[in-house]
Each structure stands twice: as structure tokens, then as C-alpha cells.
Amino acid sequence: MKSMSTDSSSFSGYDLASPGGSSGRAKPRSIGSDGSTGQRDVIRVVLLLTTVALSCLLVYQSIDKPVQVMLPQWKTNWYSQNETSSKQIQQTKPVSELERVLISAAMEDNTVIITALNNAWTAPNSTFDLFLESFRTGLGTERLLKHVIAVCLDSKAYDRCLQLHPNCYLINATDSDELSGRNKFMSPGYLKLIWRRMDLLREVLGFGYNFLFTDADILWLRDPFPRFFSNIDFQISCDDYNGKPSDKSNHVNSGFTYVKANNKTIKFYDYWCESSKRFPRRHDQDVFNSIKNEPFVVELGITMRFLDTVYFGGFCEPSRDINVVNTMHANCCVGLDNKVKNLKSALEDWKRYLLVNTTVTETKWNIPPRCGY
């Protein structure tokens, strides 16, 4: 008990004065003046050094950890939220109007169906109305309408398109008035329309989308995709088909073209469009025939197939078998009024065939051999 009383009256090397002391102040003592006091001081020094050592160790270990783990909680949260916000800004980066329409219309494999329209072709009871009607009456074709992008070459066509179809795209053209009319075959307005369309198609390829381009004066009677060759870069319809799908001497018609997006087709369309400068006053089909065997195209290694008119017919060579035909094109038919008149006749033939609901042994199309002028 006495030792405990003595211990309690000392603090950090000082003796507290007793109530009867004359000085009233603590008197310093040397560390070595008391054995027990010296031991306590040594322990304190050891504990202090141990604490310092542990602190240094913790600081050393934390160096390899991200800085934010050492920040206060509110700062860590602020960093995370801003990092997330920056990612969201990147993900929601605005896309062009063309990209938006492509995203909206694309199939699972990034394939879109594209047609081109102007004011004359979108007028009521004109080709666009017949085009849409054929999708709705065809076999397995109505479901494909949501993948069709109507590319409009003037604002009037765009306004009319929006009344009839969800996926419309307006080309921003300063010369839209020239593109909006009927544009006779091979007229300056016609050629400008054709090459404006070609520029759009190579842009679509550049975005990584496969496309099936179809003129609006084509009736869709059956789903054409099962009839295409697999793993082929470029497939095109014919005005006249010689029976050989790989023969480049087939007389092509670029109004119905199925193209896979890859480096070969992108370079080919770039070359095709640029070649129009070497062949002025020619349309895309003529330029294609001029470049298809050139060394650059051959070296590209692009695979091509030419489509049989039995399945992809037209007024040049109407399909010989209505039981298997997929599309009918108003090619070899000059003049918009002639096209509309004979497309209506072909669509009526198709509706009568559907009413029979059986295989027809003899195919008859109520269209003239040549539409004429």
C-alpha cells in the first residue's frame, strides 16, 4: 500500500509537494534517482518508438494502393461519380442523323434496306405507295418494312415519307429542287440523283452497315434474303442474265444491290464513285461495267455474284416462274407514268396468284414486253 501511495504521488519524473511543503512547487528528479521510475520511463520510450515504427509501416504499405483509398469518403465518392459521369457523356455522344436512322432500322447483323425517293416518286398513288403496298401483300415481306430506310432527296419527299413510313432520312442538298422532279433518264438531274445516291451508300458502308439497296420501282413479292449467295461481298441484279452467276459480262442493273460492309467493299465503292470523274455523263451502271475488270478491282479480291432473273425479275426479263419470284423491277420502262401503270398491273397479277393459293404451271404477266415511252 505504501508503494502504491508513493507511485501515485509522482508524475513524469516530478515529485508533487506535500500540503505542508514550503515551496508549493514540484521538484525535478533525475531518471536514475528512483529505480521504478526509471523503468517506467524506459517503457514509455519503447512504446513511443514502437508507435512511430508501426505508423511508418502503415504509410509504406499504403503507397501501392490507389490514392483515393486514403482520401476522405466524400472525396472518394466525388471522384467515382465524376468518373461515371464522364463515361456516360462519352456513351451518349451525339450521332449524326444518318447514324440515328441506321441504328433504328438495322437488323441484328447490321443490315439495312435502303431506297431513294424524290418528290415525284412520293406523290400519292406513285411508286412509293406501290412499293409499300407490295411489302404488305408479299409473302414474308411485311416484317421487313421496319428495316427499310427511305432516303429522301428533297424536303417535300421527306414530308410525304414521314406520313407513310417511320424511317426517313433527308439528304441535306442545296440543289434539292433539281433532284425533286421526274428527271428523264440520263438527264443532268438524273445523273446527279444517281451519284448522290452512290455517295450515300458508300457512307453507309463506312459506318459498318451492310445494305440491300432497292429502287422504289421494285415490287417485293417474297423475302429475298434466302436467295442470296452466302459469304459474297457484292451481289447485283441483271437486266439480262446469261445463266452464269459469276460471269461479269452479265448486263447488270444497280437498282437492286446487296453489299456486305468490309474493307474490300468500302474501297470498291470509293473507287466506283471516284471513277465517275473519269467517265463524265455516265451513270453508275456504265461506270461499273468500265471498272469491274480493272487491276485495282481485281487486286481487291472482292467477290461478286449476278442475280438470276427467275428470282429477281424485271420488265426487261420478267420472271419465268411466279411460284418462286422474289422481286419485280420496272426496268426497261421509260417514264414515271409508264412505270406506275405497269407496276400496278404486275401487282394485280401477283394478287390474283395469291388468291389461287396453288402452284401455277404457266406464268403470265400482264405487262408489255417493253414499256416504251
Beta strands, then each sheet from edge to edge (+ up, - down):
strand 1: 10-11
strand 2: 14-15
strand 3: 27-28
strand 4: 111-117
strand 5: 148-152
strand 6: 168-170
strand 7: 210-214
strand 8: 218-220
strand 9: 234-240
strand 10: 251-259
strand 11: 304-306
strand 12: 312-314
strand 13: 327-329
sheet 1: 1+ 2- 3+
sheet 2: 6+ 5+ 4+ 7+ 10- 9+ 11+
sheet 3: 8+ 13- 12-
end
